[in-house]
Each structure stands twice: as structure tokens, then as C-alpha cells.
Amino acid sequence: MGLITAQNIYKDYQVGEVSLRALNDLNFEIEPASFLSFVGPSGSGKTTLLNLIGCLDTPTDGTLTVAGTDVVSLDRKQRAAFRGRHMGFIFQDFNLIPVLTVYENIEYPLIMVQNVPPEERRRRVLSLLESVEMTEQKDKYPDQISGGQKQRVAVARALVTEPELVLADEPTANLDSKTAYMIIELMKEMQRKSGTTFIFSTHDQKIVGAAEIIYTLEDGMIVDRKDTGGNAHV
């Protein structure tokens, strides 16, 4: 069984008296340890789909199973707990907490979500700080570091809970090419070492080129799937 199975997924939004269909009869299965990207023009449904997989929203119709759980049947509190156990998130605008240091931002989900003991928290945070080359900045605050450094911290925070699944919405959009490739390689290494599944919503050809599977969305529908093995032509 796949890590994620979607069957006949629809998502409608009500705008005034008008119902808008964002996703239209999606069917797919994603295996564990995948490195996968959803691509398509703005408005094609990429972010909406990521939100459904990440249990940040629920489909209007259809069935969606993530890590063996029917997530459609979960209430809001259960979805939050499920996300904390199984998922990490990387956002385009970083979403770091401004009053916490780099170290504390990475540590935060281990305290608030997973209640990890202090010694294990320290081990994980220091290891990831080294991996993203941010050890020397660990005591700085988000407004004291660059955009590229903020995204490195955001990646470390997403990985510190050792999730089965990481969802990333345009994670390299604000990065220079050198930093973007470093972040992509870090995520590939985590996939290889830990079997973490990475799912991206992106326009960035650097990520698309690294993806092993590429789904193309148009008007809320999957119109193509390519298995590239991480060697897409970009």
C-alpha cells in the first residue's frame, strides 16, 4: 500500500453564490521514500492539493489515505495531532517565529508537538544545524539572517521531527541558485538516509529536475505523470 492514496478527490470553494472547482476527480498513489513534484500553471490546484495531503484542509468528495489513515474522517484536532506525528512543512515565506532564535525555531516542534526529552532535542537540533551550515548562526534571530539562511532553518525545522512526509510549497522561490541546490541536495540526502518522502508544489526547474516523479496539473486535473528517476530535462 502506498504512503498516500487518493481516489476521486474533488475540492470546491464557495465564493458568494458561485461554487468554484479547484480539484476535479484526482486519482493517484505515492509510495514511501518518493521525491515528487506537482507542477502546473498558477491556479491549477497545486497548493490546494498539498493542503489536502497535509491535512490543512479536507476534500469536498473522495477518499484520501495518508500513512494508513483515512484523513478525511479526522476532525480538526485529530488532523493537527496527525500532522505532528507524520509530517513536516516548508513554506515559501519561511514562517519562522521572530522572537525565537535559529536554534529555538528548529527545536520548537520537538517541544510543542512531540514532547521530545531535552537531551534528544539538543542532539537533533545540533545535527541539523550542522547539516544546513547554520551552527554559527544558532543564537541569531530571524531578522538577523538572510533569506537563504531563513530557508535553511525552515528546512531543518521540517526535518527535526523525523517525519515520514515533508510537504514543500515553492521552497526555493526566494533563494539564489547556489543555496537552492544546497537545500535540494540536503533533502535528497534525507530521502536516501531516512526514507522520507518529499512532495513539492513548485515552478522551480531546479526542483523539477531533481524530482523522480512529476505530476502535471491543469484546471484542477492531473494531465500527465512522468517517472524520471531524478533526471528530468529542464
N, CA, C and O of each residue as an XYZ file, in Angstrom:
936
protein
N       0.845     -1.194      0.000
C       0.000      0.000      0.000
C       0.877      1.240      0.000
O       1.904      1.281      0.677
N       0.470      2.257     -0.765
C       1.238      3.473     -0.859
C       1.192      4.289      0.427
O       0.337      4.077      1.287
N       2.125      5.221      0.539
C       2.093      6.149      1.670
C       0.865      7.056      1.563
O       0.240      7.396      2.567
N       0.536      7.436      0.334
C      -0.632      8.291      0.089
C      -1.450      7.692     -1.042
O      -0.911      7.361     -2.098
N      -2.749      7.552     -0.822
C      -3.654      7.068     -1.856
C      -4.836      8.025     -1.957
O      -5.541      8.261     -0.976
N      -5.045      8.569     -3.147
C      -6.161      9.487     -3.397
C      -7.092      8.859     -4.428
O      -6.651      8.388     -5.476
N      -8.380      8.860     -4.117
C      -9.375      8.295     -5.028
C     -10.526      9.275     -5.207
O     -11.202      9.651     -4.249
N     -10.731      9.679     -6.457
C     -11.878     10.530     -6.830
C     -11.968     11.779     -5.950
O     -13.021     12.102     -5.400
N     -10.821     12.478     -5.835
C     -10.761     13.668     -4.986
C     -11.313     14.891     -5.726
O     -10.882     15.219     -6.832
N     -12.276     15.550     -5.083
C     -12.812     16.824     -5.568
C     -12.646     17.862     -4.464
O     -12.735     17.542     -3.279
N     -12.403     19.111     -4.866
C     -12.405     20.209     -3.914
C     -13.092     21.418     -4.528
O     -12.648     21.947     -5.547
N     -14.180     21.849     -3.897
C     -14.937     23.012     -4.336
C     -14.827     24.106     -3.286
O     -14.777     23.828     -2.088
N     -14.790     25.341     -3.740
C     -14.832     26.506     -2.853
C     -16.051     27.343     -3.193
O     -16.387     27.527     -4.363
N     -16.700     27.841     -2.175
C     -17.854     28.705     -2.367
C     -17.409     30.161     -2.319
O     -16.874     30.608     -1.305
N     -17.622     30.899     -3.390
C     -17.304     32.322     -3.466
C     -18.617     33.060     -3.720
O     -19.104     33.132     -4.849
N     -19.176     33.606     -2.637
C     -20.509     34.192     -2.748
C     -21.519     33.113     -3.074
O     -21.643     32.128     -2.346
N     -22.234     33.294     -4.155
C     -23.216     32.301     -4.584
C     -22.655     31.350     -5.629
O     -23.369     30.488     -6.141
N     -21.364     31.512     -5.946
C     -20.741     30.716     -7.007
C     -19.845     29.642     -6.389
O     -19.061     29.925     -5.484
N     -19.968     28.399     -6.890
C     -19.104     27.306     -6.468
C     -17.989     27.131     -7.490
O     -18.244     26.938     -8.679
N     -16.740     27.203     -7.007
C     -15.582     27.053     -7.878
C     -14.910     25.717     -7.601
O     -14.636     25.382     -6.449
N     -14.644     24.957     -8.652
C     -13.996     23.645     -8.510
C     -12.490     23.801     -8.647
O     -11.987     24.155     -9.713
N     -11.768     23.531     -7.552
C     -10.306     23.653     -7.556
C      -9.626     22.348     -7.958
O      -8.587     22.368     -8.619
N     -10.204     21.215     -7.564
C      -9.666     19.891     -7.918
C     -10.793     19.036     -8.458
O     -11.907     19.056     -7.936
N     -10.496     18.282     -9.511
C     -11.545     17.583    -10.238
C     -11.171     16.116    -10.474
O     -10.440     15.800    -11.412
N     -11.675     15.229     -9.617
C     -11.566     13.778     -9.800
C     -10.105     13.311     -9.904
O      -9.703     12.699    -10.893
N      -9.330     13.613     -8.866
C      -7.922     13.209     -8.850
C      -7.776     11.797     -8.298
O      -8.417     11.427     -7.313
N      -6.927     11.022     -8.949
C      -6.606      9.669     -8.506
C      -5.105      9.458     -8.643
O      -4.553      9.632     -9.729
N      -4.437      9.084     -7.551
C      -3.006      8.807     -7.614
C      -2.583      8.052     -6.366
O      -3.303      8.008     -5.368
N      -1.393      7.455     -6.446
C      -0.797      6.776     -5.302
C       0.670      7.150     -5.236
O       1.368      7.141     -6.250
N       1.138      7.482     -4.035
C       2.523      7.884     -3.823
C       3.171      6.899     -2.861
O       2.668      6.661     -1.762
N       4.280      6.338     -3.284
C       4.971      5.324     -2.494
C       5.875      5.982     -1.442
O       6.269      7.137     -1.608
N       6.207      5.262     -0.368
C       7.169      5.786      0.610
C       8.512      6.099     -0.040
O       8.896      5.468     -1.024
N       9.224      7.078      0.516
C      10.558      7.494      0.066
C      10.545      8.088     -1.336
O      11.547      8.012     -2.047
N       9.430      8.675     -1.742
C       9.340      9.340     -3.040
C       9.924     10.748     -2.964
O       9.950     11.364     -1.898
N      10.389     11.247     -4.100
C      10.822     12.636     -4.266
C      10.048     13.148     -5.462
O      10.430     12.912     -6.608
N       8.969     13.844     -5.195
C       7.913     14.040     -6.187
C       7.501     15.503     -6.252
O       7.501     16.205     -5.242
N       7.152     15.951     -7.447
C       6.733     17.336     -7.617
C       5.413     17.421     -8.367
O       5.202     16.731     -9.364
N       4.531     18.277     -7.870
C       3.339     18.679     -8.615
C       3.652     20.002     -9.300
O       4.040     20.972     -8.650
N       3.480     20.032    -10.615
C       3.760     21.241    -11.382
C       2.515     21.638    -12.165
O       1.579     20.858    -12.335
N       2.542     22.871    -12.629
C       1.418     23.377    -13.404
C       1.309     24.881    -13.243
O       1.932     25.451    -12.348
N       0.528     25.533    -14.093
C       0.392     26.990    -14.008
C      -0.295     27.422    -12.723
O      -0.930     26.611    -12.047
N      -0.168     28.699    -12.388
C      -0.871     29.250    -11.229
C      -2.371     28.997    -11.392
O      -2.931     29.184    -12.473
N      -3.009     28.569    -10.302
C      -4.431     28.277    -10.354
C      -4.772     26.873    -10.794
O      -5.946     26.537    -10.947
N      -3.740     26.033    -11.003
C      -4.007     24.669    -11.468
C      -4.413     23.727    -10.348
O      -4.908     22.631    -10.612
N      -4.208     24.142     -9.087
C      -4.623     23.316     -7.959
C      -3.492     22.725     -7.147
O      -3.737     21.914     -6.254
N      -2.246     23.114     -7.436
C      -1.088     22.513     -6.764
C      -1.126     22.736     -5.251
O      -1.020     21.790     -4.470
N      -1.278     23.989     -4.855
C      -1.262     24.303     -3.429
C      -2.480     23.714     -2.721
O      -2.373     23.232     -1.594
N      -3.625     23.753     -3.376
C      -4.834     23.137     -2.807
C      -4.591     21.659     -2.526
O      -4.965     21.151     -1.468
N      -3.968     20.978     -3.468
C      -3.700     19.552     -3.291
C      -2.717     19.317     -2.147
O      -2.909     18.396     -1.354
N      -1.678     20.127     -2.051
C      -0.735     19.996     -0.941
C      -1.445     20.194      0.397
O      -1.155     19.493      1.367
N      -2.366     21.139      0.448
C      -3.108     21.387      1.685
C      -3.972     20.190      2.080
O      -4.132     19.905      3.267
N      -4.523     19.497      1.102
C      -5.325     18.300      1.409
C      -4.426     17.179      1.923
O      -4.740     16.544      2.929
N      -3.312     16.933      1.240
C      -2.391     15.880      1.672
C      -1.855     16.194      3.070
O      -1.668     15.294      3.890
N      -1.608     17.492      3.334
C      -1.072     17.910      4.628
C      -2.105     18.057      5.718
O      -1.789     18.520      6.813
N      -3.345     17.669      5.436
C      -4.434     17.733      6.434
C      -4.667     19.158      6.933
O      -5.119     19.354      8.061
N      -4.359     20.154      6.097
C      -4.678     21.537      6.404
C      -6.063     21.902      5.900
O      -6.615     22.939      6.269
N      -6.620     21.047      5.055
C      -7.958     21.228      4.502
C      -8.494     19.841      4.188
O      -7.754     18.858      4.214
N      -9.793     19.769      3.887
C     -10.412     18.476      3.577
C     -11.079     18.539      2.207
O     -11.566     19.597      1.809
N     -11.108     17.419      1.479
C     -11.756     17.415      0.166
C     -13.270     17.541      0.288
O     -13.854     17.192      1.314
N     -13.890     18.038     -0.762
C     -15.345     18.094     -0.827
C     -15.917     16.696     -1.014
O     -16.984     16.369     -0.494
N     -15.187     15.878     -1.766
C     -15.618     14.499     -2.005
C     -14.389     13.660     -2.319
O     -13.360     14.185     -2.744
N     -14.503     12.348     -2.106
C     -13.419     11.430     -2.404
C     -12.781     10.873     -1.148
O     -13.132     11.267     -0.035
N     -11.844      9.957     -1.327
C     -11.148      9.341     -0.208
C      -9.652      9.644     -0.307
O      -9.072      9.628     -1.392
N      -9.045      9.917      0.839
C      -7.623     10.249      0.906
C      -7.022      9.547      2.113
O      -7.404      9.804      3.255
N      -6.074      8.655      1.839
C      -5.404      7.905      2.895
C      -3.949      8.311      2.948
O      -3.262      8.304      1.927
N      -3.469      8.669      4.137
C      -2.076      9.064      4.337
C      -1.517      8.235      5.492
O      -2.081      8.224      6.586
N      -0.404      7.541      5.239
C       0.239      6.704      6.264
C      -0.764      5.757      6.910
O      -0.759      5.571      8.127
N      -1.618      5.164      6.096
C      -2.571      4.164      6.575
C      -3.787      4.718      7.286
O      -4.579      3.950      7.832
N      -3.958      6.044      7.295
C      -5.073      6.677      7.993
C      -6.005      7.373      7.008
O      -5.553      8.096      6.120
N      -7.299      7.154      7.169
C      -8.297      7.884      6.393
C      -8.382      9.295      6.965
O      -9.100      9.529      7.937
N      -7.650     10.240      6.363
C      -7.553     11.573      6.956
C      -8.823     12.398      6.758
O      -9.031     13.388      7.459
N      -9.671     12.001      5.811
C     -10.917     12.738      5.581
C     -11.835     12.628      6.795
O     -12.604     13.546      7.081
N     -11.755     11.512      7.502
C     -12.649     11.269      8.634
C     -12.187     11.947      9.927
O     -12.920     11.945     10.916
N     -10.976     12.530      9.934
C     -10.441     13.135     11.152
C     -11.051     14.515     11.380
O     -11.310     15.249     10.427
N     -11.279     14.865     12.651
C     -11.714     16.220     12.955
C     -10.481     17.129     13.046
O      -9.354     16.659     12.895
N     -10.693     18.423     13.291
C      -9.594     19.385     13.240
C      -8.500     19.040     14.248
O      -7.317     19.094     13.914
N      -8.876     18.688     15.469
C      -7.882     18.361     16.496
C      -7.117     17.102     16.123
O      -5.903     17.035     16.318
N      -7.811     16.104     15.590
C      -7.145     14.864     15.179
C      -6.206     15.108     14.006
O      -5.133     14.509     13.935
N      -6.600     15.980     13.089
C      -5.722     16.301     11.949
C      -4.449     16.983     12.427
O      -3.364     16.696     11.923
N      -4.574     17.880     13.393
C      -3.390     18.565     13.926
C      -2.434     17.572     14.579
O      -1.223     17.648     14.371
N      -2.967     16.645     15.363
C      -2.132     15.630     16.006
C      -1.474     14.729     14.967
O      -0.311     14.351     15.108
N      -2.228     14.387     13.922
C      -1.699     13.538     12.856
C      -0.551     14.240     12.130
O       0.474     13.620     11.847
N      -0.718     15.518     11.831
C       0.360     16.276     11.181
C       1.618     16.261     12.047
O       2.725     16.079     11.539
N       1.445     16.451     13.349
C       2.592     16.494     14.249
C       3.364     15.188     14.304
O       4.580     15.186     14.497
N       2.660     14.079     14.135
C       3.316     12.762     14.189
C       3.988     12.386     12.879
O       5.012     11.702     12.884
N       3.430     12.823     11.764
C       3.844     12.259     10.477
C       4.452     13.242      9.482
O       5.083     12.808      8.519
N       4.286     14.561      9.679
C       4.593     15.497      8.603
C       5.490     16.647      9.039
O       5.508     17.048     10.203
N       6.233     17.163      8.066
C       6.933     18.427      8.193
C       6.533     19.317      7.034
O       6.146     18.826      5.973
N       6.625     20.634      7.232
C       6.197     21.595      6.219
C       7.297     22.620      5.972
O       7.954     23.086      6.904
N       7.487     22.964      4.693
C       8.416     24.025      4.301
C       7.633     25.013      3.452
O       7.030     24.636      2.447
N       7.642     26.288      3.862
C       6.846     27.303      3.195
C       7.743     28.293      2.450
O       8.903     28.496      2.807
N       7.177     28.903      1.407
C       7.916     29.880      0.618
C       8.364     31.062      1.461
O       9.458     31.589      1.259
N       7.520     31.491      2.417
C       7.837     32.671      3.222
C       8.401     32.303      4.599
O       8.367     33.109      5.529
N       8.915     31.086      4.717
C       9.697     30.604      5.868
C       8.857     30.311      7.121
O       9.000     29.245      7.718
N       7.975     31.256      7.528
C       7.131     31.066      8.718
C       7.941     30.812      9.979
O       7.529     30.026     10.832
N       9.088     31.467     10.107
C       9.850     31.374     11.348
C       9.221     32.275     12.406
O       8.562     33.263     12.083
N       9.430     31.926     13.661
C       8.888     32.710     14.772
C       9.910     33.789     15.134
O      11.013     33.457     15.570
N       9.571     35.079     14.964
C      10.578     36.145     15.076
C      11.200     36.297     16.447
O      12.331     36.771     16.552
N      10.494     35.907     17.509
C      11.030     36.096     18.867
C      11.874     34.905     19.328
O      12.393     34.913     20.445
N      12.016     33.885     18.483
C      12.846     32.734     18.817
C      14.125     32.763     18.006
O      14.123     33.210     16.859
N      15.220     32.289     18.588
C      16.484     32.186     17.866
C      16.393     31.075     16.808
O      15.431     30.309     16.758
N      17.427     31.022     15.972
C      17.525     29.941     14.986
C      17.407     28.580     15.671
O      16.626     27.727     15.248
N      18.191     28.389     16.733
C      18.157     27.125     17.485
C      16.745     26.849     17.994
O      16.234     25.739     17.842
N      16.117     27.850     18.593
C      14.796     27.663     19.198
C      13.717     27.416     18.152
O      12.770     26.672     18.407
N      13.846     28.028     16.981
C      12.877     27.772     15.910
C      12.921     26.311     15.473
O      11.882     25.698     15.229
N      14.121     25.762     15.374
C      14.249     24.356     14.969
C      13.748     23.435     16.086
O      13.111     22.415     15.823
N      14.040     23.802     17.313
C      13.656     22.980     18.464
C      12.151     23.010     18.730
O      11.599     22.063     19.290
N      11.499     24.080     18.335
C      10.101     24.346     18.712
C       9.155     23.158     18.506
O       8.437     22.807     19.442
N       9.117     22.516     17.321
C       8.171     21.400     17.167
C       8.471     20.201     18.052
O       7.572     19.415     18.347
N       9.714     20.047     18.478
C      10.045     18.935     19.368
C       9.469     19.147     20.762
O       9.213     18.187     21.490
N       9.267     20.412     21.129
C       8.676     20.735     22.429
C       7.154     20.764     22.339
O       6.460     20.150     23.149
N       6.645     21.489     21.338
C       5.216     21.770     21.265
C       4.404     20.642     20.637
O       3.218     20.490     20.926
N       5.044     19.856     19.780
C       4.300     18.828     19.036
C       4.618     17.428     19.533
O       3.713     16.611     19.702
N       5.904     17.139     19.772
C       6.284     15.758     20.062
C       6.778     15.519     21.485
O       6.945     14.365     21.880
N       7.014     16.560     22.258
C       7.430     16.415     23.657
C       8.667     15.517     23.793
O       8.691     14.587     24.600
N       9.681     15.814     22.995
C      10.925     15.044     22.996
C      11.784     15.475     24.193
O      11.850     16.669     24.487
N      12.439     14.545     24.886
C      13.284     14.905     26.037
C      14.415     15.864     25.647
O      14.879     15.840     24.507
N      14.865     16.717     26.595
C      15.843     17.763     26.291
C      17.127     17.268     25.632
O      17.600     17.887     24.679
N      17.694     16.177     26.114
C      18.966     15.697     25.568
C      18.817     15.281     24.106
O      19.678     15.574     23.277
N      17.709     14.589     23.798
C      17.459     14.170     22.417
C      17.153     15.383     21.540
O      17.561     15.421     20.379
N      16.432     16.385     22.085
C      16.175     17.615     21.333
C      17.490     18.266     20.921
O      17.677     18.649     19.766
N      18.386     18.383     21.878
C      19.669     19.044     21.602
C      20.455     18.280     20.535
O      21.044     18.890     19.643
N      20.465     16.963     20.623
C      21.194     16.159     19.631
C      20.654     16.397     18.232
O      21.416     16.619     17.291
N      19.344     16.348     18.101
C      18.731     16.519     16.778
C      18.959     17.922     16.217
O      19.299     18.085     15.045
N      18.768     18.930     17.067
C      18.894     20.306     16.587
C      20.330     20.597     16.158
O      20.550     21.177     15.095
N      21.299     20.204     16.967
C      22.698     20.478     16.627
C      23.110     19.729     15.360
O      23.864     20.259     14.545
N      22.626     18.519     15.192
C      22.944     17.752     13.992
C      22.412     18.442     12.740
O      23.108     18.523     11.727
N      21.174     18.939     12.811
C      20.587     19.596     11.644
C      21.195     20.971     11.408
O      21.342     21.387     10.258
N      21.549     21.681     12.469
C      22.252     22.957     12.291
C      23.542     22.751     11.501
O      23.886     23.555     10.635
N      24.243     21.676     11.805
C      25.464     21.369     11.064
C      25.143     21.020      9.614
O      25.840     21.450      8.694
N      24.083     20.237      9.417
C      23.719     19.808      8.063
C      23.361     20.981      7.158
O      23.679     20.970      5.968
N      22.700     21.995      7.717
C      22.301     23.151      6.898
C      23.289     24.309      7.015
O      23.013     25.417      6.555
N      24.458     24.043      7.643
C      25.536     25.019      7.760
C      25.078     26.300      8.455
O      25.351     27.409      7.995
N      24.372     26.121      9.579
C      23.862     27.261     10.335
C      24.297     27.227     11.804
O      23.726     27.940     12.630
N      25.296     26.412     12.136
C      25.731     26.294     13.532
C      26.190     27.639     14.089
O      25.874     27.972     15.232
N      26.922     28.406     13.306
C      27.454     29.686     13.793
C      26.367     30.736     13.978
O      26.578     31.729     14.674
N      25.196     30.527     13.356
C      24.089     31.484     13.458
C      23.009     31.025     14.442
O      21.928     31.613     14.487
N      23.286     29.991     15.224
C      22.237     29.370     16.011
C      21.611     30.300     17.052
O      20.461     30.095     17.439
N      22.332     31.304     17.504
C      21.820     32.214     18.530
C      21.256     33.513     17.947
O      20.844     34.403     18.691
N      21.239     33.616     16.616
C      20.676     34.803     15.973
C      19.156     34.663     15.832
O      18.601     33.568     15.915
N      18.507     35.810     15.618
C      17.059     35.831     15.394
C      16.777     35.938     13.898
O      17.647     36.370     13.141
N      15.579     35.555     13.459
C      15.281     35.564     12.024
C      15.574     36.880     11.317
O      15.978     36.867     10.155
N      15.380     38.029     11.990
C      15.634     39.309     11.318
C      17.121     39.642     11.224
O      17.494     40.687     10.693
N      17.965     38.754     11.739
C      19.412     38.966     11.684
C      20.095     38.073     10.651
O      21.320     38.102     10.528
N      19.324     37.284      9.908
C      19.905     36.379      8.916
C      19.251     36.612      7.555
O      18.182     37.215      7.463
N      19.910     36.124      6.500
C      19.426     36.349      5.133
C      18.255     35.426      4.789
O      17.938     34.500      5.534
N      17.619     35.699      3.642
C      16.520     34.852      3.190
C      16.942     33.413      2.968
O      16.218     32.483      3.325
N      18.123     33.228      2.374
C      18.619     31.871      2.170
C      18.861     31.142      3.471
O      18.574     29.951      3.594
N      19.394     31.868      4.448
C      19.622     31.260      5.755
C      18.304     30.926      6.447
O      18.194     29.892      7.105
N      17.311     31.791      6.302
C      15.997     31.510      6.878
C      15.421     30.223      6.301
O      14.835     29.423      7.031
N      15.585     30.017      4.987
C      15.037     28.793      4.398
C      15.804     27.568      4.857
O      15.213     26.496      4.994
N      17.094     27.692      5.097
C      17.842     26.570      5.669
C      17.282     26.200      7.041
O      17.136     25.021      7.364
N      16.972     27.215      7.839
C      16.384     26.973      9.161
C      15.017     26.314      9.010
O      14.687     25.389      9.752
N      14.218     26.790      8.045
C      12.890     26.213      7.824
C      12.980     24.747      7.421
O      12.156     23.935      7.843
N      13.975     24.405      6.610
C      14.170     23.005      6.219
C      14.560     22.171      7.435
O      14.032     21.078      7.637
N      15.484     22.689      8.244
C      15.897     21.967      9.452
C      14.710     21.753     10.390
O      14.554     20.672     10.958
N      13.882     22.769     10.553
C      12.699     22.643     11.412
C      11.746     21.576     10.878
O      11.169     20.821     11.659
N      11.574     21.505      9.559
C      10.688     20.493      8.977
C      11.214     19.079      9.185
O      10.440     18.129      9.298
N      12.551     18.948      9.237
C      13.152     17.616      9.327
C      13.389     17.153     10.756
O      13.595     15.961     10.989
N      13.363     18.069     11.718
C      13.796     17.730     13.076
C      12.873     16.719     13.752
O      13.313     15.991     14.641
N      11.614     16.658     13.354
C      10.685     15.690     13.943
C      10.821     14.306     13.306
O      10.109     13.373     13.677
N      11.747     14.181     12.338
C      11.966     12.917     11.619
C      10.664     12.413     11.008
O      10.254     11.281     11.264
N      10.004     13.257     10.192
C       8.700     12.903      9.640
C       8.802     11.880      8.511
O       9.843     11.736      7.870
N       7.701     11.177      8.286
C       7.611     10.301      7.118
C       7.457     11.102      5.834
O       7.876     10.668      4.761
N       6.849     12.279      5.958
C       6.445     13.062      4.801
C       6.762     14.528      5.028
O       6.435     15.084      6.076
N       7.405     15.161      4.038
C       7.633     16.604      4.061
C       6.933     17.218      2.856
O       7.122     16.774      1.724
N       6.125     18.240      3.109
C       5.407     18.956      2.061
C       6.011     20.340      1.918
O       6.165     21.058      2.905
N       6.355     20.718      0.691
C       7.068     21.971      0.465
C       6.399     22.751     -0.662
O       6.321     22.284     -1.799
N       5.914     23.957     -0.326
C       5.244     24.816     -1.299
C       6.223     25.897     -1.744
O       6.507     26.832     -0.996
N       6.739     25.765     -2.971
C       7.720     26.706     -3.541
C       8.874     26.980     -2.573
O       9.145     28.138     -2.256
N       9.558     25.930     -2.097
C      10.556     26.132     -1.030
C      11.812     26.866     -1.464
O      12.551     27.365     -0.616
N      12.076     26.947     -2.779
C      13.307     27.601     -3.228
C      13.031     28.911     -3.957
O      13.940     29.485     -4.558
N      11.791     29.393     -3.914
C      11.413     30.567     -4.705
C      12.203     31.812     -4.335
O      12.449     32.659     -5.193
N      12.608     31.942     -3.066
C      13.300     33.147     -2.616
C      14.804     32.945     -2.439
O      15.466     33.739     -1.772
N      15.338     31.882     -3.036
C      16.743     31.552     -2.817
C      17.574     31.776     -4.079
O      17.070     31.640     -5.194
N      18.850     32.121     -3.898
C      19.774     32.137     -5.025
C      20.063     30.697     -5.443
O      19.796     29.757     -4.694
N      20.603     30.539     -6.633
C      20.774     29.198     -7.207
C      21.669     28.307     -6.346
O      21.359     27.133     -6.146
N      22.775     28.853     -5.836
C      23.699     28.046     -5.034
C      22.999     27.508     -3.787
O      23.118     26.325     -3.468
N      22.263     28.384     -3.075
C      21.561     27.946     -1.867
C      20.458     26.969     -2.207
O      20.242     25.996     -1.485
N      19.749     27.223     -3.313
C      18.659     26.332     -3.723
C      19.182     24.918     -3.962
O      18.578     23.949     -3.500
N      20.299     24.791     -4.679
C      20.848     23.463     -4.946
C      21.323     22.794     -3.654
O      21.201     21.578     -3.504
N      21.860     23.579     -2.727
C      22.281     23.022     -1.446
C      21.085     22.472     -0.674
O      21.163     21.393     -0.087
N      19.973     23.220     -0.676
C      18.765     22.782      0.015
C      18.208     21.520     -0.630
O      17.799     20.593      0.069
N      18.189     21.481     -1.954
C      17.678     20.303     -2.666
C      18.526     19.074     -2.332
O      17.987     17.995     -2.086
N      19.840     19.235     -2.322
C      20.724     18.101     -2.021
C      20.542     17.632     -0.582
O      20.603     16.434     -0.306
N      20.319     18.570      0.332
C      20.059     18.197      1.725
C      18.797     17.336      1.819
O      18.772     16.334      2.533
N      17.760     17.734      1.097
C      16.515     16.968      1.125
C      16.682     15.597      0.460
O      16.123     14.605      0.927
N      17.449     15.550     -0.626
C      17.719     14.257     -1.268
C      18.481     13.323     -0.332
O      18.213     12.122     -0.291
N      19.431     13.881      0.420
C      20.203     13.085      1.372
C      19.291     12.530      2.465
O      19.441     11.377      2.870
N      18.345     13.345      2.947
C      17.401     12.882      3.955
C      16.501     11.781      3.389
O      16.160     10.827      4.089
N      16.129     11.919      2.145
C      15.341     10.868      1.489
C      16.129      9.556      1.450
O      15.594      8.490      1.754
N      17.397      9.650      1.075
C      18.222      8.440      0.970
C      18.490      7.812      2.337
O      18.416      6.592      2.481
N      18.798      8.634      3.337
C      19.175      8.127      4.656
C      17.981      7.631      5.466
O      18.063      6.597      6.129
N      16.873      8.367      5.412
C      15.759      8.098      6.320
C      14.491      7.616      5.636
O      13.521      7.260      6.305
N      14.490      7.601      4.306
C      13.281      7.166      3.604
C      12.158      8.182      3.669
O      10.992      7.840      3.476
N      12.510      9.446      3.944
C      11.500     10.496      3.996
C      10.947     10.756      2.602
O      11.702     10.797      1.630
N       9.640     10.931      2.500
C       9.000     11.311      1.246
C       8.903     12.825      1.171
O       8.455     13.473      2.118
N       9.323     13.391      0.040
C       9.221     14.834     -0.193
C       8.260     15.089     -1.344
O       8.390     14.507     -2.421
N       7.295     15.966     -1.101
C       6.333     16.353     -2.132
C       6.372     17.866     -2.274
O       6.222     18.599     -1.296
N       6.577     18.325     -3.505
C       6.720     19.747     -3.774
C       5.575     20.255     -4.641
O       5.051     19.540     -5.496
N       5.206     21.490     -4.401
C       4.420     22.273     -5.346
C       5.337     23.388     -5.803
O       5.755     24.210     -4.988
N       5.663     23.440     -7.098
C       6.723     24.364     -7.496
C       6.667     24.710     -8.976
O       6.130     23.967     -9.797
N       7.249     25.878     -9.285
C       7.570     26.260    -10.666
C       9.077     26.155    -10.916
O       9.530     26.286    -12.053
N       9.847     25.922     -9.858
C      11.306     25.994     -9.933
C      11.861     24.791    -10.694
O      11.678     23.645    -10.282
N      12.529     25.062    -11.790
C      13.055     23.981    -12.619
C      14.180     23.207    -11.931
O      14.472     22.075    -12.316
N      14.815     23.802    -10.919
C      15.855     23.066    -10.187
C      15.226     21.905     -9.415
O      15.772     20.802     -9.396
N      14.085     22.152     -8.783
C      13.394     21.081     -8.062
C      12.779     20.090     -9.039
O      12.859     18.878     -8.838
N      12.167     20.607    -10.094
C      11.562     19.714    -11.088
C      12.620     18.773    -11.661
O      12.352     17.593    -11.887
N      13.820     19.300    -11.894
C      14.892     18.470    -12.432
C      15.352     17.390    -11.476
O      15.845     16.348    -11.908
N      15.198     17.624    -10.170
C      15.618     16.639     -9.167
C      14.520     15.641     -8.832
O      14.795     14.593     -8.248
N      13.278     15.951     -9.194
C      12.148     15.088     -8.846
C      12.223     13.758     -9.596
O      12.597     13.706    -10.767
N      11.864     12.701     -8.900
C      11.841     11.369     -9.513
C      10.501     11.092    -10.187
O      10.417     10.290    -11.118
N       9.458     11.764     -9.708
C       8.127     11.653    -10.300
C       7.569     13.063    -10.436
O       7.664     13.864     -9.506
N       6.988     13.367    -11.594
C       6.415     14.692    -11.840
C       4.968     14.524    -12.294
O       4.686     13.899    -13.316
N       4.050     15.105    -11.499
C       2.648     15.174    -11.894
C       2.372     16.588    -12.410
O       2.750     17.571    -11.773
N       1.719     16.681    -13.551
C       1.325     17.972    -14.107
C      -0.170     18.172    -13.916
O      -0.976     17.321    -14.292
N      -0.535     19.322    -13.321
C      -1.935     19.668    -13.105
C      -2.333     20.813    -14.035
O      -1.559     21.741    -14.269
N      -3.539     20.727    -14.552
C      -4.150     21.823    -15.297
C      -5.623     21.864    -14.937
O      -6.316     20.848    -14.982
N      -6.090     23.043    -14.580
C      -7.513     23.236    -14.253
C      -8.019     22.206    -13.242
O      -9.133     21.696    -13.367
N      -7.189     21.907    -12.241
C      -7.609     21.004    -11.175
C      -7.566     19.530    -11.516
O      -8.055     18.704    -10.745
N      -6.989     19.180    -12.664
C      -6.922     17.782    -13.080
C      -5.478     17.373    -13.352
O      -4.674     18.183    -13.815
N      -5.151     16.113    -13.063
C      -3.845     15.574    -13.426
C      -3.877     15.215    -14.904
O      -4.670     14.379    -15.336
N      -3.000     15.862    -15.675
C      -2.990     15.630    -17.124
C      -1.769     14.846    -17.574
O      -1.698     14.419    -18.727
N      -0.784     14.646    -16.658
C       0.412     13.910    -17.056
C       1.148     13.436    -15.819
O       1.099     14.077    -14.770
N       1.830     12.310    -15.949
C       2.748     11.805    -14.922
C       3.999     11.305    -15.612
O       3.927     10.547    -16.579
N       5.164     11.740    -15.104
C       6.439     11.281    -15.652
C       7.257     10.673    -14.523
O       7.357     11.257    -13.443
N       7.837      9.516    -14.761
C       8.797      8.898    -13.846
C      10.185      9.137    -14.426
O      10.560      8.532    -15.430
N      10.941     10.022    -13.790
C      12.219     10.465    -14.362
C      13.424      9.859    -13.660
O      14.528      9.879    -14.206
N      13.232      9.320    -12.458
C      14.371      8.844    -11.685
C      15.264      9.965    -11.203
O      16.415      9.732    -10.833
N      14.731     11.208    -11.204
C      15.526     12.347    -10.763
C      16.392     12.923    -11.854
O      17.322     13.682    -11.578
N      16.094     12.566    -13.108
C      16.877     13.067    -14.241
C      15.978     13.738    -15.275
O      16.088     13.484    -16.475
N      15.082     14.605    -14.784
C      14.188     15.313    -15.696
C      14.982     16.312    -16.525
O      15.953     16.895    -16.043
N      14.569     16.507    -17.769
C      15.196     17.509    -18.617
C      14.566     18.855    -18.333
O      13.354     19.029    -18.460
N      15.408     19.811    -17.945
C      14.883     21.144    -17.589
C      15.643     22.209    -18.373
O      15.365     23.399    -18.227
